[in-house]
Amino acid sequence: MGPPPWISVEPSAGVLYAEESMDLVVTFTSANIDYGVHNADILFTSNNPFVTQPEVTVPAQLTLLDLRGTFYGQVLDVLGNPLAGVKITADEYRTLSTMTDEQGEYVLKVAPGEYTLTASKVGYISETSMPLTIATGDLILQDFELEYAAPVMISVEADFFGIEVEWEGNPIIDMKGRFADISLSNMAEKSNASIQEEILLHGPTSVVPKAIAGRAVGDDCNDPIIVGELPYTDVNTTCGRGNTYSTTCLGSYDGGEDIVYQLTLTEAKVVTLNLTTTTTWTGMLITQECPIGENCVDYVTGSSGNKTLTVTLTPGTYFIMMDTWPSPACINEFTLEITAEDPCSVECPAGAIPESELCGEDLNGGCNATPP
């Protein structure tokens, strides 16, 4: 049995004459060994028949402390099934990564610091956590929910007999090339069996809820939740609605699932939007664009859940969207309250300039000068 891998002695043999000495170098290494206490004996032997103690044992000990923290969690698909073989990466440059087991669970130990965890697997859309700070001995839970990656349509050919569609399919779905006579419109007219067949061929067409009626009201600006008489209150969720708009003025706060309302004004109003929720890392915007993009009337983001947005609006149609960071992926439950007030009406005398002060805050009637 050879020496343990964590200790070495140089030189391992030599010749000494009377009253001579020799320096030995004992090297300890922590590479490729487990954390904990490791013990060994350094044995010195002599072939001198006249020495009274031909063998001397010197104990050696190496203590390797585990100063790391631990990330752990579970990865599920959108149906709640555990996903095995998902790669969890904390730092790709230092190859700090691990894989989920059959239950979709993982454990990843890292040195203290700040990390963003990424869960990735072929056939699914990767998900990245918000920045996480970990210290020695910390146990931090970070779960993920991965959506199927959408297939890419290559070509569509239509004639009297039907539609021929060619897809570059999701690799986790059994694709078989080209399919003819596939109807891709009006989910409401299809049977459950037909919907399931389409899902196998090219992924789900109806996202939320999983019903023949297709997408739910509020999933996008083409079918938004209509805001009725003001003041208005609605209790709702973004979970299960999908990440329809991911390139907006909210920046990183549009990476989760979103919900859309429509507000129509017939006259100018000062509108206040109040979002109340226990979910953190939320964002809220108001825009006149559909589809919703980066051109917003106003928006608010932050690590807390509750948000308030007050904005003066002219007559027209507006879209209000709530969203989150990619993690958490959605707002489990929120309350949206919308109120409106008439804007200040200031008529300055000739020669004076309006200051555009908020109602109740002006000290001179909203005008910056008295005319000469």
N, C-alpha and C positions, 0 to 999 in steps of 0.2 A: 504493500500500500504506500503510495507516494505522499509527499508532503501536501498539506492543504494549499489551495490556490492563492490564498490571501497573504501568505508569508513566504519569504525566501531569505537564505543566509549565504553570504559570499565572503570569503571562499568557503567551500564545503569541506575541504581537506587541506592539510599542510604538514610541514615538518618543523618542529621546534627543538632546539638544543637547550641544554641546561641554562636556566636563568633568562631565557629569551621570552618574548611576548609577541602577539600578533593581534591586529585590529580586525574585528569582524563587522560587517555591515548587515544589519537586519532590516529588511524592507517589508512594510505592510501596504497592501493595496485593497481598496474597497470595490474595485471593478468586478461586476458580474457575480456578486454575492448578496445574500439576503440581509435585510436589516436585523439587528440583534447583537447578542454577545457571542463571539467566536473564541474558542480556546485551543491552544496547541502547546506541545512541549518541544523545546530545542535540546537535543541530546548530544552531549560531547563525550566521545570515547577515546581511549588511548591504548596503544599496543605495547606500552612500556610495562614489562613484567614486574618492575620494582615499585610502581606506584600503589598506594593503599586504596585508592578510589578510582578505578579505571573508567567509570561512567559518572557523568554529572548531568542532571536534568534541570533546565531553566524554563519555568512556565512563561508562556506568552499569551496575551489576550488582546483582542480587537473588538471594540464596541462601536457599532455602526448605528447612529441614531436616525430615525425616520422623521425628518423635518417637513415632510410634504403635507399638503391638504388633499382632500378627496372630493371629486365630483362624482355624482352617481345619479341614476334616473332610469327612465324607460322611454322607448320610442314606439309610438303607435301609428297605424295608418289612419285615414280619415273615417274608417268604419270602426275604429277602436280595437283593431287586431294588433298584437305585438309584432314587431318587425325584427327579425334576426338578420345578422350580417350588415348592420348599419355601421358605417365608420364614424366614430366620434373623434373630432380633431380639436385639440386645444391650441396647438402651435405647430403649423406644418413645417416651419423651418427647423425646429428641433425634434421633429417626428414624435410629438407627444400625442398619441392617438391610441384608440382601442376599438374593439368591435362589440356589438350587442350580441347576447346569447339567444337561445331559442325563445326565451320569454321577453325578448326585446330590451333586456336590462343591461346596464353597463356600469363599470367602476373605473375611474381614471384618476391616478395619483399624480400630482404635479407639485413643483416647487412653489413657494409663496410668490404671489404676484397677481397681475390682472390678466384675464383671459376672456376671449369670446369663443364659445364652443360652437362647432358646426356639425350637424348630423347630415350625412350624405349617403345615398345608395342609388345605384343605377335604376332608372325607371321612376324615380321620385324627385320632387323638387326639394333641393337642400334647404335646411333651415338653420339660421344662426341666432344665437342668444344675444342679449344685450351684454355689455361688459360686466364681468364678474370678478370681484376681488376676493382672493382666498389666502388664508394664513395657515401657519403650522397647526395641524390637528383639526382644521375645519372640515365639516361634512356639509356639502352644498348640493341640494337637490335641483336638477335641471332636466325636466322632461321635454320631449319633442313630439310633434304630430306632423307627419309628412304627407303631402298631397301627391297624387299621381302626376307625373309629368305628362303634359298634353301632347298628343301625337301631332305631326305636321302633315297637312294636306299637300300632296304633290300636284295632283291634277284632278279636274272634274270634267267629264264629258257627258252631255245630255242629248238624248234623241227621243223619238216617239215612244220607244219601248222602256225607257227608264233613265237612270243616272248611273254612270260608272265612275267610281271614286278610287283614287290611289293615295294611300297614306304611307308615310314613314312612321310606323307604329311605335308605341311604347314597348321597349324590349321585354317588359315583364308580362305583357299580354300576348297571347298566342295569335300573332298576325299571319295571315296566309296570302299576302299579296293583294290582288285586285278583287273588288267585289262589285257586282252590278245590282241595279234595282234597289239601292239603299235610299230610303227617304230620310232626309236630315232636317225636316221642318215640322212644325206644329206637333209638339210632344203630346198635346192634349188629345190628339186623335189616335194615339198608339196604345196598343195593349201592353200590359206589364211584360209579357214574353218578348214583344218586339223591342221594348226599351232595353231589356237585359241583353238581347242579341246585339244591339248597337253598342252597348257598353263594352262588350267583349271585342267588338271590331275596332272601335276607334275611341274608346273612353266615354265617360258620361257626358251627355248633352244637357240633361237637367242636373243642377247642382244642389240647390236647397230650396224647399225640402225635397226629399226623394219621393216625388209624387208625379202622377201623370200630368198634373197641371203645370209642371216645369218650374222655373225659378220663382222664388217668393217675391212678393211686393217689398221693395226696399233694397233689393240686391244690387240694383244699378240705377242710373239716372233715367233710363228708358221706361222704367216702371217703378218710380219712387213712391215712398209713403207721402201722401198728400197732407200737408199741414192745413187744418181747418181753421175755425174761428179762433182768434187770439183773445186772451192767453191760451196757450196750447201745452198739453202735457202728454208724454208717451213713455211707457215703460217697455224696454225692448232689449235685444241682444244682437251682437254682430257674429256670434259663434255659428258656424255652419253655413255662412253666406258666401264664403269665398273671398279671395283678395282680388276684387275686380279692378281697382285703380291703385297702381303701385308707383306711379310717377306723377306726383302732385306737389303742391306747395308745402305739404307736411314733411317732406324730406324722408328721414328714416322712420318717421311715425306713420307712414302709409304701408308698412310691410306686413300688417296683419289683415284680418278679415274686416270688411267695412260695411256700412249701412248708409243709405241715401234718403233724404227727405226733400220735398219740393215745397217752397214757400212762394206764393204769388201775392204781390202788393199792388193795389190800385192807386195808392198815394204814398208820398214820402213818409218814412217812419224811422224812428230810432229803435232798432231791434236788439234785444238782449237774449242770448242763448246761454242757458245754464245746463251743463252736463254733470250729473251726480252719479258716481260709481266707486266701488271699492277696488276696481281694477286699476293698476298703475300704468305709467308710460302711454298715455292717451293723447290723441290729437283731434282737433275739430276745425273744419273750414267751411267757408261759404263762398260760392262762386256762381257765375252765370253760364259756365261752360258745361256742355254735355256732348261727348264724354268729358269727365273731369280730368283736368290737366294741371299745369303749373301756374296758370293765370287765375289767381284767387282775389276776391274782394278783400278778404281778411282771413286770418287763421290764428290758432293758438295751440302750442304743444308744451309738454313738460313731463317730468317723471311722476308727478302726482296723478290721481285719477280725475278729480273734479276740475272742470274747466268753465270759464265764463268769457263770453265774447260779446262786446257791445259795438254796434256799427250802424251808421246812418245810411239808409238805403233809399234809392229813388224807385219809382214805380217800375215793376218788371217781375220776371220769374227768376228765382234763385234756388240753388241746390245746396243742401247742408249735408256734410259727410262726417261721420265719426270713424276713427281708425286707431290702430295701436302700432307699437314696435312689432317686429317679427316674433318676439317673445316678451310678454304673453301674446299668443297668436290671435286672441280675440277678447272682446269685452263680454264677460259672462252675463252681466245684467247692468242696465243703466237707466236713469230717468232723464229725459230731455224736457226742459221747460223753455217755452218761447213766449216772450212778452214784447209789447210794442208801445211806444209813446210818440206823440206828435213832436217833430223837431222844433227848435226855437225859430221864431220868425222875427227877424230884426230888420227894421227900416231905418237906416242911418240918415241923418240930415245931409244936405248937399255939402260936399267937401270933406266929409268924414269917410273912413274906410272900415268896412266890417272886419271884426277880429276873429270870427268863426269860433267863439268861445262856447263851451257847453252850456246848456240851459242851467240857470241857477248859479253859474260861476262868474258871470261878467259883473264888472263893478261900474260900468258906465253905459249900460244899455246895449252892450255888444259892439260899440263903436270906439275907435281909437283916438278920436280927436273931435273937438267942437269946431264947427265951421267958423271962419272969421266973420 
